[in-house]
Amino acid sequence: MKQLLDLATVFGYISLLTVGGGMAAFPELKQLTVDTYHWVTFPELMHYYSLGQLAPGPNMMMVASIGAQVAGLPGAAVVLVAFILPTGLLTFGVGRLWNRLANWPWRPAIQRGLGGVAVGLVLAGGIVLARGAITDAKSVALAVGVFVLLMFTKINPAIPIVASGLIGIGLYLI
């Protein structure tokens, strides 16, 4: 029972940090699930996150995998509810308030400030993920190649994802 309560507390808290998307919460997700509670290893967390990126639907649904690993099906259910409910309720409430404050003079300043916060959080998450994923010259080359492709072309992101998986198989199994 304590484990389910810990899962609910951790993932309820993390859900409130996802300003800008799941990557924004990745540093705290790593800190709590890997370093504090030792529910998963860092490589396992990166694999879950990567699978969440590949799966259809919201990418942060991967948190259910952590809950399942820790406490089976009840753990997965608790994590999903804890991760979705606080943010859903907060978004609903803020959305209603935001509409009422449409002509409020502070609104544009808040929007600009939150944009910067979201970028900073996502960048911090990307750096934490990169520290675990980019470990040698091969992974650096793969990361740079995908970055360049996505920044300077209009290629469908699914193509470099699949290609990177195939290249990774070739590079790391040989």
Backbone bond lengths (Angstrom), bond angles and torsions (degrees), N, CA, C in turn:
res aa  C-N    CA-C-N  psi(-1)  N-CA   C-N-CA  omega(-1)  CA-C   N-CA-C  phi
1 M - - - 1.456 - - 1.531 110.85 -
2 K 1.338 116.93 -40.92 1.463 121.17 178.17 1.521 110.42 -59.40
3 Q 1.337 115.97 -39.46 1.460 120.33 -179.25 1.531 111.18 -63.15
4 L 1.324 117.56 -41.44 1.462 121.26 178.11 1.529 111.05 -65.53
5 L 1.324 116.59 -38.57 1.464 120.85 177.36 1.531 110.02 -65.51
6 D 1.330 117.04 -42.47 1.470 120.86 176.99 1.529 110.61 -61.19
7 L 1.337 116.69 -44.38 1.468 120.24 178.14 1.529 110.71 -59.88
8 A 1.323 117.04 -45.76 1.470 121.20 -179.62 1.523 110.69 -62.17
9 T 1.312 117.54 -43.49 1.465 121.38 -178.98 1.527 111.16 -64.82
10 V 1.323 116.53 -48.88 1.463 120.97 -177.76 1.521 111.15 -63.07
11 F 1.325 117.78 -48.08 1.462 119.54 -175.11 1.525 112.71 -78.29
12 G 1.327 117.85 -25.58 1.464 119.72 171.43 1.523 110.36 -65.50
13 Y 1.328 116.09 -42.50 1.464 121.84 177.34 1.525 111.00 -64.71
14 I 1.326 117.16 -47.79 1.465 120.99 -178.18 1.525 111.04 -62.11
15 S 1.324 116.56 -35.14 1.470 119.08 -179.37 1.522 111.44 -59.60
16 L 1.308 116.94 -30.83 1.461 120.83 -178.29 1.532 112.25 -78.94
17 L 1.339 117.14 -8.91 1.467 121.13 179.86 1.522 113.22 -96.60
18 T 1.312 117.80 -0.05 1.459 120.38 -172.59 1.534 112.86 -83.06
19 V 1.321 116.48 38.47 1.462 121.43 175.19 1.526 107.02 -68.21
20 G 1.304 117.15 114.33 1.458 120.30 -178.09 1.513 112.56 97.66
21 G 1.317 117.90 0.29 1.463 121.00 178.82 1.510 112.05 113.75
22 G 1.319 114.32 177.92 1.460 121.13 -176.00 1.509 114.27 -62.47
23 M 1.321 117.45 -33.40 1.461 119.91 -179.25 1.522 111.11 -62.38
24 A 1.325 116.87 -27.86 1.458 120.49 179.12 1.525 111.68 -62.80
25 A 1.310 116.97 -31.15 1.459 121.09 -178.50 1.530 112.60 -93.49
26 F 1.324 117.92 -3.28 1.464 120.59 -173.88 1.530 113.73 -58.50
27 P 1.342 120.52 -43.08 1.470 118.21 178.97 1.535 112.98 -59.00
28 E 1.316 116.66 -43.23 1.472 119.50 179.51 1.523 110.81 -72.03
29 L 1.328 117.51 -35.88 1.465 121.47 175.29 1.519 110.05 -58.71
30 K 1.324 116.57 -44.92 1.463 121.10 178.06 1.526 110.32 -63.83
31 Q 1.327 116.51 -47.32 1.463 120.64 -178.08 1.530 111.11 -57.03
32 L 1.321 116.67 -46.48 1.463 119.55 -175.00 1.520 113.25 -78.84
33 T 1.321 117.58 -45.56 1.471 119.25 -174.36 1.524 113.31 -79.43
34 V 1.333 116.74 -29.66 1.469 120.56 -178.16 1.526 111.36 -98.28
35 D 1.327 116.96 -54.99 1.462 121.29 -170.95 1.533 114.19 -83.07
36 T 1.317 117.37 -37.96 1.466 120.39 -175.67 1.526 112.24 -88.43
37 Y 1.322 117.36 -57.02 1.466 121.30 -174.97 1.527 113.73 -93.55
38 H 1.310 117.75 -16.71 1.475 122.50 179.36 1.531 112.14 57.55
39 W 1.326 116.28 37.32 1.461 120.80 178.85 1.523 111.42 -74.36
40 V 1.333 116.21 -35.22 1.459 122.28 178.74 1.518 108.26 -138.84
41 T 1.327 116.02 163.94 1.456 120.54 172.55 1.527 108.42 -89.38
42 F 1.316 116.90 164.92 1.458 119.46 179.18 1.528 111.40 -62.11
43 P 1.339 119.38 -43.85 1.472 117.84 175.52 1.534 112.88 -60.00
44 E 1.323 117.88 -38.12 1.476 119.71 177.44 1.526 110.33 -63.55
45 L 1.336 116.91 -42.98 1.464 120.62 179.58 1.521 110.58 -61.81
46 M 1.323 117.14 -42.69 1.470 120.27 178.19 1.523 110.87 -63.58
47 H 1.327 117.24 -38.79 1.464 119.96 178.41 1.529 110.62 -66.15
48 Y 1.331 117.23 -44.15 1.461 119.98 177.30 1.527 110.46 -60.21
49 Y 1.323 116.68 -44.78 1.465 120.26 -179.45 1.526 110.51 -62.73
50 S 1.321 116.50 -44.21 1.469 120.91 179.27 1.524 111.07 -61.52
51 L 1.321 116.76 -43.34 1.464 119.93 177.83 1.522 110.88 -63.98
52 G 1.331 116.46 -36.81 1.459 120.36 176.64 1.520 111.81 -62.79
53 Q 1.331 116.68 -34.00 1.462 120.78 177.62 1.526 111.00 -69.03
54 L 1.315 116.63 -34.29 1.464 121.32 -177.98 1.519 113.30 -80.44
55 A 1.326 116.72 -30.24 1.465 120.86 -174.99 1.525 110.66 -73.57
56 P 1.325 116.38 146.70 1.465 118.68 175.48 1.524 110.68 -67.15
57 G 1.302 115.94 154.22 1.457 120.71 179.24 1.518 111.80 92.44
58 P 1.319 117.02 -171.26 1.466 120.89 -179.06 1.533 110.80 -61.22
59 N 1.325 116.39 128.03 1.465 119.63 -174.90 1.518 113.65 -68.64
60 M 1.299 118.57 -23.01 1.460 119.08 -178.76 1.527 113.11 -82.54
61 M 1.314 117.62 4.02 1.458 119.58 173.44 1.529 110.13 -64.43
62 M 1.330 116.19 -11.58 1.456 120.92 178.25 1.527 112.01 -61.75
63 V 1.322 117.20 -17.26 1.463 119.23 178.92 1.524 111.16 -62.50
64 A 1.324 117.35 -26.21 1.467 120.61 177.42 1.522 110.56 -61.58
65 S 1.324 117.23 -31.48 1.464 120.69 178.56 1.520 111.07 -65.10
66 I 1.317 116.52 -36.43 1.462 119.92 177.32 1.525 109.55 -67.32
67 G 1.325 116.23 -45.37 1.465 119.63 177.63 1.509 112.13 -59.67
68 A 1.339 116.72 -40.28 1.465 120.79 178.88 1.521 111.26 -66.60
69 Q 1.317 117.31 -38.69 1.461 120.17 178.82 1.524 111.10 -65.46
70 V 1.320 116.66 -35.94 1.460 121.05 -176.75 1.530 111.88 -79.86
71 A 1.337 117.43 -44.36 1.469 119.67 -171.57 1.519 113.54 -141.26
72 G 1.326 117.47 26.79 1.457 120.26 176.22 1.521 112.50 68.44
73 L 1.327 115.95 -154.74 1.461 121.90 -178.18 1.533 112.67 -60.82
74 P 1.337 119.10 -41.36 1.471 117.86 175.84 1.535 112.14 -60.63
75 G 1.320 117.06 -37.29 1.466 120.61 177.88 1.510 111.69 -63.92
76 A 1.328 116.88 -42.55 1.462 120.96 178.40 1.528 110.32 -62.24
77 A 1.326 116.95 -43.73 1.467 120.95 -179.19 1.528 111.26 -64.93
78 V 1.325 116.57 -44.01 1.468 120.69 179.87 1.519 110.60 -62.25
79 V 1.329 116.31 -44.55 1.463 120.42 -179.62 1.524 110.96 -62.75
80 L 1.318 117.80 -44.54 1.464 119.89 -179.99 1.524 111.78 -61.38
81 V 1.324 117.01 -46.24 1.462 120.05 179.86 1.529 110.22 -64.63
82 A 1.333 116.43 -44.42 1.467 120.13 -179.12 1.522 111.53 -65.77
83 F 1.312 117.24 -31.45 1.459 120.42 -177.94 1.528 112.02 -80.78
84 I 1.315 117.27 -33.17 1.468 120.67 -175.41 1.528 112.58 -91.07
85 L 1.316 117.49 -41.95 1.468 121.10 -171.80 1.534 114.42 -61.63
86 P 1.345 120.49 -52.17 1.474 118.07 -177.66 1.528 112.74 -60.41
87 T 1.322 116.79 -45.73 1.457 119.97 -179.00 1.519 110.93 -66.84
88 G 1.334 116.95 -39.53 1.457 120.36 178.67 1.517 111.80 -61.58
89 L 1.324 116.61 -45.97 1.465 120.22 179.52 1.527 111.36 -66.43
90 L 1.328 116.40 -42.48 1.456 119.97 179.16 1.532 110.83 -63.29
91 T 1.324 116.42 -44.07 1.464 120.60 179.80 1.525 110.68 -62.31
92 F 1.309 116.58 -42.57 1.460 120.65 178.46 1.526 110.40 -60.20
93 G 1.328 116.29 -48.68 1.463 120.19 -178.79 1.515 113.25 -65.51
94 V 1.322 116.57 -46.15 1.463 120.16 179.97 1.526 110.51 -66.28
95 G 1.328 117.27 -37.84 1.462 120.59 178.30 1.513 112.19 -60.44
96 R 1.326 116.05 -42.65 1.470 119.71 178.01 1.534 110.62 -65.15
97 L 1.334 115.92 -43.45 1.458 120.59 179.07 1.532 110.56 -65.39
98 W 1.322 116.31 -42.27 1.464 121.93 -177.95 1.529 110.98 -59.66
99 N 1.313 116.55 -40.17 1.472 120.38 177.80 1.524 111.29 -64.95
100 R 1.308 116.25 -36.61 1.478 119.84 178.98 1.525 111.52 -70.02
101 L 1.334 116.60 -26.33 1.461 120.86 -177.77 1.531 112.14 -99.11
102 A 1.321 116.81 28.18 1.468 121.61 -175.91 1.527 112.14 -56.88
103 N 1.306 119.18 -33.86 1.462 121.61 -177.85 1.529 112.89 -103.12
104 W 1.285 116.92 10.63 1.462 121.79 -179.18 1.527 109.17 -68.96
105 P 1.338 119.45 130.48 1.466 120.70 -175.42 1.532 114.45 -66.08
106 W 1.313 118.45 -23.08 1.470 121.71 -179.30 1.529 112.91 -81.69
107 R 1.320 116.31 -15.01 1.465 119.95 -174.18 1.534 113.69 -56.96
108 P 1.326 121.07 -48.52 1.475 120.17 179.36 1.537 113.06 -60.82
109 A 1.338 116.86 -36.96 1.469 120.02 179.24 1.521 110.64 -66.15
110 I 1.311 117.08 -40.30 1.467 120.79 177.96 1.522 109.97 -63.85
111 Q 1.326 116.75 -42.99 1.463 120.47 179.87 1.530 110.98 -61.74
112 R 1.326 117.54 -44.38 1.471 120.35 178.82 1.527 110.57 -64.60
113 G 1.308 117.26 -41.29 1.470 120.69 179.78 1.516 112.29 -64.81
114 L 1.324 117.21 -42.35 1.457 120.52 179.24 1.520 112.13 -67.11
115 G 1.326 116.85 -31.09 1.467 119.99 176.26 1.521 110.66 -61.34
116 G 1.313 116.95 -45.40 1.461 121.22 177.81 1.521 112.32 -64.39
117 V 1.323 116.70 -40.11 1.465 120.69 177.46 1.523 110.17 -61.62
118 A 1.324 116.76 -44.71 1.463 120.52 -179.74 1.523 111.07 -61.27
119 V 1.325 117.19 -43.23 1.466 120.19 179.24 1.527 110.37 -62.98
120 G 1.313 117.51 -44.67 1.464 120.98 179.23 1.518 112.63 -61.78
121 L 1.327 117.00 -42.60 1.464 120.78 179.41 1.529 111.54 -65.83
122 V 1.322 116.60 -42.79 1.461 120.49 179.49 1.528 109.78 -65.33
123 L 1.324 117.70 -41.99 1.460 121.19 178.55 1.528 110.97 -62.39
124 A 1.322 117.53 -43.31 1.464 120.75 177.67 1.526 110.49 -61.40
125 G 1.320 116.89 -41.46 1.460 120.22 177.12 1.510 112.25 -63.03
126 G 1.331 116.13 -41.58 1.458 120.31 178.04 1.522 112.09 -62.19
127 I 1.317 116.37 -38.90 1.473 120.15 179.38 1.521 110.68 -67.11
128 V 1.326 117.85 -42.78 1.470 120.71 178.09 1.524 110.39 -61.78
129 L 1.321 116.92 -44.51 1.464 120.78 178.76 1.524 110.55 -63.95
130 A 1.327 117.41 -42.50 1.468 121.44 -179.03 1.521 111.37 -62.53
131 R 1.318 117.64 -37.15 1.473 120.36 179.82 1.522 111.75 -60.22
132 G 1.307 116.58 -32.21 1.459 119.65 179.52 1.518 113.41 -89.68
133 A 1.331 117.08 -27.89 1.465 120.43 -173.66 1.521 113.73 -94.88
134 I 1.313 117.44 -31.15 1.462 120.65 -177.50 1.527 107.57 -98.43
135 T 1.318 114.33 98.37 1.461 119.45 -170.61 1.518 114.31 -119.42
136 D 1.324 118.34 -10.21 1.463 121.10 -178.98 1.521 109.11 -154.41
137 A 1.331 116.17 178.79 1.468 120.93 -176.77 1.525 111.72 -62.24
138 K 1.330 117.62 -34.90 1.466 120.57 -179.48 1.530 110.73 -64.85
139 S 1.321 115.98 -45.26 1.465 118.82 -178.85 1.531 111.22 -70.27
140 V 1.334 117.63 -31.34 1.466 120.69 175.00 1.527 109.30 -63.89
141 A 1.333 116.46 -47.59 1.468 120.67 -179.24 1.522 110.90 -60.87
142 L 1.322 116.91 -42.64 1.461 121.10 179.63 1.530 110.86 -64.36
143 A 1.331 116.84 -44.37 1.462 121.05 -179.81 1.531 111.05 -64.16
144 V 1.313 117.21 -44.89 1.463 120.87 179.61 1.531 110.15 -64.03
145 G 1.325 116.56 -43.19 1.461 120.36 179.47 1.520 112.26 -59.72
146 V 1.317 116.92 -46.52 1.467 120.57 179.52 1.532 110.26 -65.82
147 F 1.321 116.89 -42.10 1.462 120.74 178.67 1.533 110.98 -58.06
148 V 1.323 116.48 -49.33 1.463 121.09 -179.32 1.529 110.64 -61.33
149 L 1.324 116.63 -45.59 1.465 119.96 178.76 1.528 111.94 -57.68
150 L 1.318 116.01 -46.58 1.461 119.52 -176.17 1.523 112.86 -74.05
151 M 1.327 117.27 -30.52 1.464 119.94 -179.52 1.521 113.02 -78.48
152 F 1.330 117.04 -33.10 1.457 118.78 -169.57 1.530 114.26 -115.89
153 T 1.316 117.55 6.45 1.455 120.56 175.09 1.522 108.53 -134.08
154 K 1.297 115.41 174.23 1.461 120.50 176.65 1.523 109.85 -107.79
155 I 1.322 115.86 30.11 1.457 121.69 -177.40 1.531 110.22 -65.08
156 N 1.300 116.03 143.79 1.457 121.62 175.49 1.531 107.94 -65.15
157 P 1.341 119.33 127.18 1.466 121.35 -177.44 1.536 113.59 -58.38
158 A 1.316 117.36 -22.77 1.465 119.31 179.00 1.528 111.63 -63.38
159 I 1.323 116.80 -31.11 1.469 120.07 -177.70 1.527 111.31 -66.51
160 P 1.346 119.99 -52.12 1.472 117.23 177.23 1.524 113.40 -66.61
161 I 1.321 117.83 -26.93 1.471 119.56 177.53 1.522 109.67 -64.37
162 V 1.323 116.43 -51.58 1.466 120.32 179.73 1.528 110.42 -64.74
163 A 1.337 116.36 -44.66 1.465 120.22 -179.55 1.526 110.97 -61.59
164 S 1.339 117.22 -40.99 1.463 120.36 179.50 1.522 111.26 -64.10
165 G 1.320 116.09 -38.96 1.465 119.06 176.38 1.511 111.48 -61.56
166 L 1.317 116.45 -44.43 1.476 120.64 179.39 1.522 111.28 -66.89
167 I 1.343 116.74 -42.19 1.461 120.52 177.45 1.524 109.97 -63.54
168 G 1.333 115.95 -41.98 1.468 120.00 178.78 1.517 111.91 -60.17
169 I 1.328 115.73 -42.10 1.466 119.03 177.36 1.523 109.79 -59.77
170 G 1.339 115.37 -46.28 1.468 118.95 -179.97 1.519 113.46 -64.55
171 L 1.326 117.32 -42.46 1.465 120.89 -176.43 1.524 112.83 -73.18
172 Y 1.313 116.92 -39.59 1.457 119.88 -171.43 1.515 114.62 -96.10
173 L 1.308 117.91 -10.60 1.466 119.73 176.63 1.520 111.54 -99.21
174 I 1.309 116.93 -12.07 1.471 120.42 -178.71 1.513 109.39 -94.16
